[in-house]
Amino acid sequence: MHQGFVTEVMAEDKNWIQGAIKRPGAFTKKAEERGMSTSELAAKVTANPDEYDKTTVRQANLAKTLKKLRKHKDKQEAE
């Protein structure tokens, strides 16, 4: 998928994140219970998706997406 297209689609629907987050804090809690950061757990889950339930895999993918969006936003604000 083309990066510009993703940005364009998200610009059309700025509230997609609220719709994507079904249980706020649930993935963070899972990470804390394992003594990990959300980034560490997301990396572990996406590297071994067969070892985790479907919900956790989706949460890990969303966590990685949100991290990328935050990084992209921070980069734009710095310019």
N, C-alpha and C positions, 0 to 999 in steps of 0.2 A: 504494500500500500504506500502511496506517495505521501511524504511528510506534509506537503502543502495542503493536500486533500484533507488530511486528518485535522489540521489546524482550521481549515475552512468549515468542516463539518461541526467542530466543537464551537466555533464562533456562532454558528447558526443556532445551536442549542446550548446556551451557557449553563443550564441547570442539569446537564447530563450526569454530573458527578453526584448530585443529591439523589438521583434515581439509581445510580450504580451502588451506592453505599446503603446496604440493607440493615446492617448491624454495626453501627459506629463503635469503634473501640474493640471489637471482637478479635480481630487479627493481632492487634497490639497486645491484648491480654494473652493470647496464645504464645506470642513471642516472649513476653515477660515470664510466663510460667516455665518456659524452657531456658530462661536465662540468656536470651538473645535479643538483639534489636530487630525491628520489623524488617529492615533490609537484609539482615543475616538469615532470618527465617524465610523470607521471600526467595532468596537465592537458593536455599536448601530445598525448599518445596518445588521450585521450578526445575531444579536439577534432577529431582526424584519424584515426579508427580504420581507415580504408581503407588508410592508409600503413604499417600495422604488422600483424604476424602475429597470429593469434587468441590465442596464448598471452600475448603482450605486452599485448594489449587486456584480457584477463582479469586479468592481474597489475595493470594500472593501475586497473581497477575495484575490485579487492580492496584496493589501497593506499589509495584514496580512502575506501572503507568503513571500513578500520581507523583511518584518521585521524579520521573522524567519531566512531567509537566511543570513541577515546581522548579526544577533545575533550568528548564527552558525559560520560564517566567523570570527567574532571578537574573538570568543572562540578559534578557531583553531590558530589564529595569536598569542594569548596570551600564548599558550602552547609551 
